[in-house]
Amino acid sequence: MKLVTFAGPPATGKTTVMTRILKELMRDGRKVGACKFDCLQTEDDKTYSQAGIPSAKGLSSELCPDHYYITNIQTVYDWGKKEDLDYLFTESAGLCNRCSPYIKNVLSVCVIDQLSGIRAPRKIGPLLKLADIVLITKGDIVSQAEREVFMRRVETSNPKALIFPVNGLTGQGISEITRAIRNMAMEREIENETLRFPMPMALCSYCLGETKIGTEYQIGNVKHIKI
């Protein structure tokens, strides 16, 4: 089975693009599946099911979604193997732009939104910088000049990645992206593999449920601003 990780900020069109790519693979006779990781609520698993794609979902609730992702990815991988899938796509939120759910030797795709602004590529950390493929959505809404500047800044942030503009609504660019995924995704087990980048450091009193404000309530890994 070939595992592919999709990640990116919220509302960038990850699910729409993933559904298009998975349907393209299905037309090639491949057996595919998807798993959505989110925080509080998601209907994306229904979107996959309506497209005839076997799916699963996991909600992290009070936990960091990417920590939740990496502690459950083996279970999801085993589910995909049990379903005898050729391709398993997983989707993670990447909410803080600092986390990176990418695993070494597993194809990783970052989906970012042209409408996030031309400075956005510099604000996104390993989520963008360590991806193998970067997909830029919603480019049809901005000017050609904005598209070119945004593309250039993505290239500066991650010069090694393949970068594709894509329209999840019309399907523009999907064939080229699907071809790249077919060529780059590898069959491999993920047990004992490692993350490409460490998760943010923890643990502090607020991680453990503290709600009061003040230094006397702060213990553990705490970082203070210098003014």
MONOR-V402687 format. One record per residue. PSI is psi in radians with two decimals (* if undefined). Layout:
# MONOR-V402687
psi=PSI
psi=PSI
This chain:
# MONOR-V402687
psi=2.46
psi=2.08
psi=2.34
psi=2.24
psi=2.17
psi=2.36
psi=2.86
psi=2.91
psi=2.83
psi=2.62
psi=0.50
psi=-0.14
psi=0.38
psi=-0.86
psi=-0.73
psi=-0.79
psi=-0.78
psi=-0.74
psi=-0.74
psi=-0.80
psi=-0.76
psi=-0.69
psi=-0.61
psi=-0.74
psi=-0.64
psi=-0.64
psi=-0.40
psi=0.04
psi=0.23
psi=2.56
psi=2.13
psi=2.84
psi=2.90
psi=2.64
psi=2.26
psi=2.19
psi=2.24
psi=-3.07
psi=-1.21
psi=-0.65
psi=2.54
psi=2.51
psi=0.13
psi=-0.51
psi=-0.55
psi=-0.62
psi=-0.77
psi=-0.76
psi=-0.70
psi=-0.44
psi=0.06
psi=0.40
psi=2.10
psi=2.37
psi=2.81
psi=2.86
psi=2.70
psi=2.32
psi=2.18
psi=-0.32
psi=-2.05
psi=-0.06
psi=2.73
psi=2.24
psi=-0.58
psi=-0.54
psi=-0.73
psi=-0.71
psi=-0.90
psi=-0.40
psi=-0.18
psi=-0.02
psi=-0.57
psi=-0.71
psi=-0.75
psi=-0.70
psi=-0.76
psi=-0.64
psi=-0.77
psi=-0.70
psi=-0.69
psi=-0.60
psi=-0.05
psi=0.77
psi=2.58
psi=-0.66
psi=2.35
psi=2.06
psi=2.28
psi=2.54
psi=2.20
psi=2.64
psi=-0.79
psi=0.81
psi=-0.66
psi=-0.04
psi=-0.04
psi=-0.59
psi=2.75
psi=1.96
psi=0.18
psi=2.45
psi=2.44
psi=2.42
psi=0.21
psi=2.21
psi=2.26
psi=2.31
psi=2.23
psi=2.27
psi=2.08
psi=2.78
psi=2.16
psi=-0.53
psi=-0.11
psi=-0.20
psi=2.66
psi=-0.27
psi=-0.17
psi=-0.73
psi=-0.47
psi=-0.32
psi=-0.33
psi=2.23
psi=-2.26
psi=-0.33
psi=-0.67
psi=-0.77
psi=-0.43
psi=0.13
psi=2.61
psi=-0.61
psi=2.39
psi=2.21
psi=2.23
psi=2.04
psi=2.88
psi=0.45
psi=-0.31
psi=-0.18
psi=-0.30
psi=3.04
psi=2.86
psi=-0.71
psi=-0.75
psi=-0.68
psi=-0.75
psi=-0.73
psi=-0.77
psi=-0.80
psi=-0.75
psi=-0.67
psi=-0.54
psi=-0.77
psi=-0.64
psi=-0.69
psi=-0.59
psi=1.43
psi=-0.24
psi=-0.25
psi=2.67
psi=2.29
psi=2.25
psi=2.25
psi=2.49
psi=2.54
psi=1.86
psi=-0.41
psi=-0.74
psi=-0.34
psi=0.07
psi=2.23
psi=-0.17
psi=-0.72
psi=-0.76
psi=-0.71
psi=-0.75
psi=-0.71
psi=-0.72
psi=-0.71
psi=-0.73
psi=-0.68
psi=-0.52
psi=-0.51
psi=2.45
psi=2.59
psi=2.13
psi=2.71
psi=2.60
psi=-0.15
psi=2.30
psi=0.06
psi=2.96
psi=2.78
psi=2.64
psi=-0.42
psi=2.42
psi=2.63
psi=2.83
psi=2.57
psi=2.54
psi=2.83
psi=2.46
psi=3.09
psi=-0.55
psi=-0.50
psi=-0.53
psi=0.07
psi=0.03
psi=2.48
psi=-0.25
psi=2.55
psi=2.42
psi=2.54
psi=-0.47
psi=-0.24
psi=0.06
psi=2.09
psi=2.89
psi=-2.53
psi=1.63
psi=2.41
psi=2.17
psi=2.52
psi=2.56
psi=2.10
psi=*
